[in-house]
Amino acid sequence: MCTFDKDKGPRRLMKKGLTLILVGHINFILGAIVHGNVLRHISKPNQHITPEYTVANIISVTSGLLSIASGIIAILVSRNLHVLKLQIGLLIASFLNALLSAACCTGLLLAISITVAQDGEGLMYGCNTTQPINARSPVSAQCPFDTTRIYETTLALLIPSAVMAAVEAGLSGWCFHVGLALRGLAPCGNSYIKEQLEGKAECSPHSRRLIGKRSNPEA
């Protein structure tokens, strides 16, 4: 993963950046839909708190925004491989996004597991009842929101969001390794791309003019 070809590498990095932007937008939209359809009813109804959904959704939305930012930086780096500030920005953004996306995927998988294990009881906290309600069966209790297929809708939104978070983590990890290769840092210290970029900078027209002046001081 530390290999980065100076000819084909920038094109691959640009594709990964565009994919990160697309996936980040999808995850952000899914998080907004989850909040609009589910969390606004159960986030804190009647002093009940459902952190497994609320926290996972907040991290999911934040991860989507950071993925978009990381994708933009990756595209900028693909066009300016030798710029130090962009290389450092790619390292920091991709590392943070990889961690956040991994945490998001873990939180969403936990929320999905709790939903399936409890038959969606946490989704029914907003109903006027003191007894746990099975969200998969017909609900006779009075609820301030539409309970029709809320169980299936929640899973249909959380599962794709978890998949998108896993994709974000994988792409961010790849971009982080590219940043390590560009800087020649461990474990990518043996990558030759840094030397290639430095050699390209030394062979620039400005550098050749300086070398010519030094070799011919009388000119």
CORVENSUL-V536982 format. One record per backbone hydrogen bond with DSSP energy under -1.0 kcal/mol. CO is the residue of the C=O (numbers start at 1). NH is the residue of the N-H. Records with the same first field share a line. If there is no record, write none. Layout:
# CORVENSUL-V536982
CO = NH ; NH
This chain:
# CORVENSUL-V536982
5 = 9
8 = 12
9 = 13
10 = 14
11 = 15
12 = 16
13 = 17
14 = 18
15 = 19
16 = 20
17 = 21
18 = 22
19 = 23
20 = 24
21 = 25
22 = 26
23 = 27
24 = 28
25 = 29
26 = 30
27 = 31
28 = 32
29 = 33
30 = 34
31 = 35
32 = 36
33 = 37
34 = 38 ; 39
35 = 40
38 = 41 ; 42
39 = 43
45 = 48
50 = 53 ; 54
51 = 55
53 = 57
54 = 58
55 = 59
56 = 60
57 = 61
58 = 62
59 = 63
60 = 64
61 = 65
62 = 66
63 = 67
64 = 68
65 = 69
66 = 70
67 = 71
68 = 72
69 = 73
70 = 74
71 = 75
72 = 76
73 = 77
74 = 78
80 = 83
83 = 87
84 = 88
85 = 89
86 = 90
87 = 91
88 = 92
89 = 93
90 = 94
91 = 95
92 = 96
93 = 97
94 = 98
95 = 99
96 = 100
97 = 101
98 = 102
99 = 103
100 = 104
101 = 105
102 = 106
103 = 107
104 = 108
105 = 109
106 = 110
107 = 111
108 = 112
109 = 113
110 = 114
111 = 115
112 = 116
113 = 117
114 = 118
115 = 120
119 = 135
120 = 123
121 = 124
124 = 127
127 = 129
134 = 137
142 = 128
147 = 150
149 = 153
150 = 154
151 = 155
152 = 156
153 = 157
154 = 158
155 = 159
157 = 161
158 = 162
159 = 163
160 = 164
161 = 165
162 = 166
163 = 167
164 = 168
165 = 169
166 = 170
167 = 171
168 = 172
169 = 173
170 = 174
171 = 175
172 = 176
173 = 177
174 = 178
175 = 179
176 = 180
177 = 181
178 = 182
179 = 183
180 = 184 ; 185
185 = 188
188 = 191
192 = 196
193 = 197
194 = 198
195 = 199
196 = 200
197 = 201
198 = 202
199 = 203
201 = 204
204 = 208
205 = 209
206 = 210
207 = 211
208 = 212
209 = 213
210 = 214
211 = 215
212 = 216
216 = 219
